[in-house]
Amino acid sequence: MLTKEVLVLRSTEEGEREGYTPFYLFWALSLRAVRESWRRVTLMQTNREDVGDYWKEVRIPKPKSPSWAEEVSRPVREYLEGLVQAQRGLLGLRAQEEEGFTFVPFLRPPSVGDKESENNPGGNTST
């Protein structure tokens, strides 16, 4: 089921002091029980275009402490930070693209536009 809405959740300074960091929120919202709660929320609004205030009924675990929240969400943090590092690593391809080589969109550095791919779909294979 698809809806037209996007719910943006942000952590606040006060929340982060209690352990509700963006990484903890990602971890908590990924728990099976929480995902099932979301499923019930979306199923309740089948004849409506929005989830209204139903999203407030979804509960996530309260952190036992900020250090506990940091510990349980550490794998999420490491994964997401690893993705950022991997993307930064691809920036090294930019210099190669400036030399005329083009890469499939999957490997393209985020700041390089797709117009180059359209103009040279096969890429420059010369050495």
C-alpha positions as CSV (number, residue, x, y, z in Angstrom):
1,M,0.0,0.0,0.0
2,L,1.3,3.4,-0.9
3,T,0.3,6.7,0.6
4,K,1.0,10.2,-0.5
5,E,2.4,11.3,2.8
6,V,5.9,11.4,4.2
7,L,6.3,11.7,8.0
8,V,9.6,13.4,9.0
9,L,10.8,12.6,12.5
10,R,13.7,14.7,13.9
11,S,15.5,14.3,17.2
12,T,15.7,17.4,19.4
13,E,18.5,18.4,21.7
14,E,16.4,17.4,24.7
15,G,15.6,14.1,23.1
16,E,19.2,13.4,22.2
17,R,20.2,13.9,25.8
18,E,17.7,11.1,26.7
19,G,19.1,8.9,24.0
20,Y,16.7,9.6,21.1
21,T,19.4,10.2,18.5
22,P,18.7,9.9,14.8
23,F,20.5,6.5,14.9
24,Y,18.4,5.3,17.8
25,L,15.2,6.4,16.1
26,F,16.3,4.5,12.9
27,W,17.1,1.4,15.1
28,A,13.8,1.6,17.0
29,L,11.7,2.2,13.9
30,S,13.3,-0.9,12.3
31,L,12.1,-3.2,15.1
32,R,9.5,-5.8,13.9
33,A,6.9,-4.8,16.6
34,V,7.2,-1.2,15.6
35,R,6.9,-2.0,11.9
36,E,3.8,-4.0,12.7
37,S,2.3,-1.0,14.5
38,W,3.0,1.1,11.3
39,R,1.2,-1.6,9.3
40,R,-1.9,-1.3,11.5
41,V,-1.8,2.5,11.2
42,T,-1.7,2.4,7.4
43,L,-4.4,-0.3,7.3
44,M,-6.7,1.9,9.5
45,Q,-6.7,4.7,6.9
46,T,-7.7,2.7,3.8
47,N,-10.5,5.1,2.9
48,R,-8.6,8.3,3.8
49,E,-5.8,10.1,2.1
50,D,-3.7,10.6,5.2
51,V,-2.7,8.9,8.4
52,G,-4.0,11.9,10.5
53,D,-2.9,11.5,14.1
54,Y,-2.7,7.7,14.0
55,W,1.0,7.9,13.7
56,K,1.1,9.1,17.3
57,E,-0.2,5.6,18.3
58,V,3.0,4.0,17.2
59,R,5.3,3.3,20.2
60,I,9.0,2.9,20.2
61,P,11.0,1.6,23.1
62,K,12.1,4.2,25.6
63,P,15.9,4.1,26.0
64,K,17.0,2.7,29.3
65,S,19.8,5.3,29.3
66,P,21.6,7.4,26.7
67,S,24.5,5.0,26.8
68,W,22.2,2.0,26.3
69,A,20.6,3.8,23.3
70,E,24.0,4.5,21.9
71,E,25.1,0.9,22.3
72,V,22.0,-0.7,20.7
73,S,22.0,1.7,17.8
74,R,25.8,1.5,17.2
75,P,25.5,-1.0,14.3
76,V,23.0,1.4,12.6
77,R,25.4,4.3,13.1
78,E,28.4,2.3,11.8
79,Y,26.4,1.1,8.8
80,L,25.2,4.6,7.8
81,E,28.6,6.2,8.5
82,G,30.1,3.5,6.3
83,L,27.8,4.4,3.5
84,V,28.8,8.0,3.7
85,Q,32.5,7.0,3.6
86,A,31.8,4.7,0.6
87,Q,30.2,7.6,-1.2
88,R,33.1,9.9,-0.4
89,G,35.4,7.2,-1.8
90,L,33.5,7.4,-5.1
91,L,34.4,11.1,-5.4
92,G,37.7,9.9,-6.7
93,L,36.0,8.8,-9.9
94,R,35.2,12.5,-10.6
95,A,38.7,13.1,-11.9
96,Q,38.4,10.1,-14.2
97,E,35.1,11.4,-15.6
98,E,36.8,14.7,-16.3
99,E,39.3,12.7,-18.4
100,G,36.4,11.3,-20.5
101,F,35.5,8.1,-18.7
102,T,31.9,7.6,-17.7
103,F,30.4,5.2,-15.2
104,V,27.1,3.6,-14.7
105,P,24.8,5.6,-12.4
106,F,25.3,3.2,-9.6
107,L,29.0,4.2,-9.3
108,R,28.7,7.9,-10.3
109,P,29.7,10.4,-7.7
110,P,26.6,12.2,-6.4
111,S,27.8,15.6,-7.7
112,V,28.3,14.5,-11.3
113,G,25.2,15.0,-13.4
114,D,23.6,12.4,-15.6
115,K,23.9,14.5,-18.8
116,E,27.4,13.1,-19.4
117,S,25.9,9.5,-19.4
118,E,23.3,10.5,-21.9
119,N,25.8,12.0,-24.3
120,N,28.2,9.0,-24.1
121,P,26.1,6.0,-22.9
122,G,28.9,3.5,-23.6
123,G,31.6,5.5,-21.9
124,N,35.1,6.2,-23.1
125,T,37.0,2.9,-23.0
126,S,40.2,4.3,-24.4
127,T,43.3,4.2,-22.2
